């Protein structure tokens, strides 16, 4: 499970998973060293992380952010117990969105001063596929055809002082009609733009890490693109 807290990815793995140790700037064994969140930096792996420690780290990141921390990975004894415990710390909201393609171009929306992908909260009882298409078509005033699922992202924020964990299901979509394309102003969308593959880096340089992660998963699925 990967959760984005203030744009910092927090990864949870079972301690039985084989992790590439050379990807980390520092590796800390919780059984040997007491971990203080404020002193973490770079890409950090914490081995033998406990539930209490997960609580402390996530609370610290939610309340303070962390400029020098690029990612943190928690290697835990029981993955399912740890993930369920983390989820109980938040109110979970479900959403869905799409990576929309047309003639080797990708559709981006510009919202809150960053390039983003169209997405939104699901209506009560609404499935992720139907909700993803509805949100994309509403936010961009286009028509799309649903393709395959890419991944699920989790990111946190506060609403009325309460910690929220948003679960977003992402799908590949093909645009079938953009003749009336326009931004949904009431959703704070300022601009909509097609980026060809050669210029994707400009949008990805000014987007959220969770959105960059969606692209990483998509291109991993289509490595020949």
N, C-alpha and C positions, 0 to 999 in steps of 0.2 A: 504494500500500500504506500502511495506517495501523497502527502498532504502539503499544500503550499500555504505557508503562514507568513504574511508580509513578504510574499514573493520568494521566500526561502523554502526549498523542498526538504521535507522531512520524510525519510524513507524508513519503513518498518519491514524487517526481514526476520525469518526464522533463523536461529543460530546454526541450523543444519544446512542452510543455503551456502553455496560456495561463492564468496565475494572476492572480487579482484582487489587485493589489498593495495596494489600500487596506484589505485585511483584516488587514494585518500592522502591528505596532507598530514593528518595525525590519526592515530588509532589508540583509543583509550579502553583499557579493560576495567570495567566498573568494579570488579572484585578486588582490584589492586589499588585503584586510584579514585578518590571522590571527585565526581564531575561537578564543576561549577559552570553553568550555562554562560555566564558573562565572559568567561575566559576562552570560549571556543572560537575557532577561526578556520577559514578555508573550508575544505571538504573533510569533515570529521566523521569517523566511525566510532561508535561506542559499543563495545562488546558486553554481553551479559547485562543489558539494560533492564531495569525493573519497571513495574507499573508506576510506582511513585516517581521514579526518575522521568518517565515519559510525561507525567503530569507537570512536573517542575519545569522541564524544558519547554513544553508547549505553552505553559502559562507565561513563562519569561518571554518567549518570542512574540506571543500575542500582545503583551503589554509594553514591550520595549523595542521590538525589531532587533536587528543585529547587523551592523554595517560590514563587519569583517567576516561573517559566516556565510559561505556560499551554499553549503548543503550539510545536512546531518543525517546519518544513517544509524538506526537503532537495531542491533542484533538481539533478539529476544528469545526467551526460552519457549514460550507458547504463542505462536503467531496469532491464532484465532482469538485467544483470550485477550491479548494485547490490543488487537484491532477493535474488538467489541468494547473494551474498556475506554479506548480513545474516543470512539463514537459517542459514548454516553456523556462525554464532557461537553457535547454540543447539541444544539437543535439542528437536525438535518433537513435541508431543503433540496428537493430534486429539480434538476434543470436539464435542458438538452439543446444542442446546437449543431451547426454544420460547417464543414470545410467545403465550400462551393467551388466547382471547377467549370471552366468553359474555355475551349481552345487553348489548352495549356496555360491558363491563367487562373489565379485564385482570388476570390472576392474577400476584401477586408472592409470593415467598418471603422470609422474613426470616432471614438467615444471617450470622454474624460481624458483627452490629450494623449491617447495611445491608440495604436492600431490594434484591432480586436477582431474576433470572429463572431458572427451573429449567433445569439443564444438567448435563452430566457427560461423562467420558471415554468414548470408543468402545471396545468390546471388540475384540479382535484379529479383523481381517477384516470387521468390521461396517460397513455403509454409514451415511452421515450421516443419512438419512431414518429408517431403522429405529432407529438409536441415539438420535436426538432424541426420538422418541416413547417409547421405552423409558425414557429418563432422566426425562422429564417425568412419566410415569405412575408410576414408582417413587418419585420424590421427593415427589409430591403425592397419591398413591393416588387418581388420577382416571383417566378414560378420555377420550382425545382423538382427533380426526380431523385428519390432516395436511393442510395447505393449501400455500401457496407459500413459496419460500425468500425470506428478507429480505436477508441479507447474510452476510459472514464477518468475524469480528473476530480480532485477534491481540493477545495481551497476555503480558507476561513475569512470571516469578517465579523464585525459587530453590527447588530441591529437593535436599537433601543436598549443598548447596554448589554445585550445578551450575545454570547459567542455562537456564531452560526457556522456550520460546515455544509458547504454547497457541493452536492454530487452532480456532476454534469456529464451526460452521455453524449459522445461526439460521433457524427456520421459523415461519411463522404456523400456529397450531393452533386448532381449535374444540373446546371442552369438550362432550362428549356425556353425561357422567355424573360429577357431583362429590358424590354422595350419601354417599360414604365418605371424603371428602377429609380428610387429616391429614398433618402434616409427617413426613418421614423423619428421625427423631431421630438415627440413626447417621451422617447426613450433616450434622450440626450445624444443621439447619433448626429454628428455634424457632417460627415462625408461618407461616401461609399466609393470604393475604387478597385478596379481589377489590376492585379500585379502579375506580370509574366514571371516564369521561373527564374529568369536572369536577374530580376530586380526584387525577388523575395527578401533578400538579405536586408534591404532598406526598411521594409515593414517589420521584419523580425527583430531588427535592432531597436525598435521602439514599440515593443509589445510586452505582454506579461510572460513570465517564465512558464506558467501553466499553458499558455497558448503556444509558445515555442515547443513545449513538450508534445502537444497534439501533432504539430508538424513533424517532430522527430519520429513519433510512432507511425505517422502516415508514410513518411519516406522509407522507414524501415520495412513497412509492408510492401512498398513498391520501390525496391532498391534499384531497379533498372530505369526509373524515371529520370 
